[in-house]
């Protein structure tokens, strides 16, 4: 999955901030709040980026901000979705987002 970065390089980028935290230069709670505030992320998403940065030695790309919505799915479909998320390492939100984007891209071709 490819995300467009908010800012790819430079001392003020989200990626650089994640790396500084990963190197121990900024406490986790402070880094999480800064990322959340500056890049309009939830603190939960900022925390995920910071956790990912601790395992990487390169900038972490920050995806577009998301909007929470509620979907009602049949129980069987929801179970399959959760199982796929566990086995793939993707979040349910990422899977649904890609599925909806793929569906909508086919609809644009048809008018």
C-alpha positions as MATLAB code, in Angstrom:
seq = 'XXXXXXXXXXXXXXXXXXXXXXXXXXXXXXXXXXXXXXXXXXXXXXXXXXXXXXXXXXXXXXXXXXXXXXXXXXXXXXXXXXXXXXXXXXXXXXXXXXXXXXXXXXXXXXX';
ca = [
       0.000    0.000    0.000;
       1.419    3.359   -0.977;
       0.614    6.531    0.909;
       1.404   10.046   -0.207;
       3.722   11.603    2.339;
       2.785   14.868    4.011;
       6.386   15.972    3.753;
       9.188   13.615    2.775;
      12.316   15.299    4.035;
      13.662   18.054    6.203;
      13.938   18.608    9.921;
      10.283   19.584   10.295;
       8.775   16.655    8.419;
       6.648   14.016   10.073;
       9.153   11.420    8.905;
      12.054   13.221   10.566;
      10.093   13.619   13.778;
       9.327    9.902   13.807;
      12.986    9.101   13.286;
      14.065   11.491   16.065;
      11.671    9.742   18.433;
      12.911    6.340   17.299;
      16.443    7.448   18.143;
      15.291    8.516   21.616;
      15.604   12.286   21.040;
      11.915   13.031   21.748;
       9.712   11.278   24.365;
       6.896    9.185   22.854;
       4.066   11.164   24.464;
       5.476   14.474   23.217;
       6.184   13.144   19.717;
       2.679   11.669   19.490;
       1.039   14.955   20.480;
       3.203   17.001   18.085;
       2.481   14.752   15.117;
      -1.213   14.666   15.937;
      -1.481   18.428   16.227;
       0.728   19.434   13.293;
      -0.491   16.940   10.719;
      -4.144   16.634   11.772;
      -3.794   12.975   12.788;
      -5.511   11.191   15.601;
      -3.133   10.460   18.478;
      -3.741    6.781   17.800;
      -2.550    7.122   14.192;
       0.420    9.260   15.244;
       1.347    6.539   17.765;
       1.204    3.907   15.013;
       3.585    5.920   12.841;
       5.950    6.337   15.774;
       5.869    2.621   16.544;
       6.619    1.845   12.896;
       9.506    4.318   12.952;
      11.167    2.480   15.821;
      11.583   -0.534   13.518;
      12.740    1.336   10.410;
      15.827    3.307    9.569;
      14.155    5.487    6.958;
      11.430    8.154    6.916;
       7.891    6.979    7.592;
       5.296    8.235    5.165;
       2.165    9.736    6.705;
      -1.017    8.935    4.837;
      -3.891   11.277    4.152;
      -6.017   12.052    7.201;
      -8.975    9.705    7.585;
     -12.584   10.272    8.576;
     -14.332    7.721   10.793;
     -17.518    6.196    9.401;
     -19.757    3.352   10.490;
     -20.555    0.514    8.117;
     -23.013   -2.297    8.635;
     -21.821   -5.539    7.080;
     -23.229   -9.047    7.263;
     -21.588  -10.988   10.105;
     -19.960  -13.417    7.692;
     -18.430  -10.622    5.617;
     -17.175   -8.857    8.747;
     -15.589  -12.115    9.922;
     -13.842  -12.625    6.588;
     -12.650   -9.019    6.630;
     -11.194   -9.347   10.143;
      -9.530  -12.658    9.278;
      -7.953  -11.145    6.174;
      -6.765   -8.145    8.192;
      -5.074  -10.432   10.735;
      -3.397  -12.582    8.084;
      -2.280   -9.676    5.887;
      -1.096   -7.315    8.605;
      -3.321   -4.563    7.197;
      -5.945   -2.717    9.183;
      -9.634   -3.218    8.475;
      -9.784    0.475    7.574;
      -6.974    0.131    5.026;
      -8.642   -2.876    3.389;
     -12.052   -1.192    3.209;
     -10.504    2.046    1.949;
      -8.723    0.254   -0.892;
     -11.798   -1.802   -1.744;
     -14.011    1.284   -1.928;
     -11.406    3.202   -3.974;
     -11.099    0.266   -6.402;
     -14.879    0.033   -6.737;
     -15.266    3.771   -7.303;
     -12.515    3.801   -9.930;
     -14.514    1.240  -11.940;
     -17.642    3.364  -11.637;
     -15.947    6.459  -13.056;
     -15.138    4.576  -16.244;
     -18.818    3.874  -16.751;
     -19.978    7.433  -16.388;
];
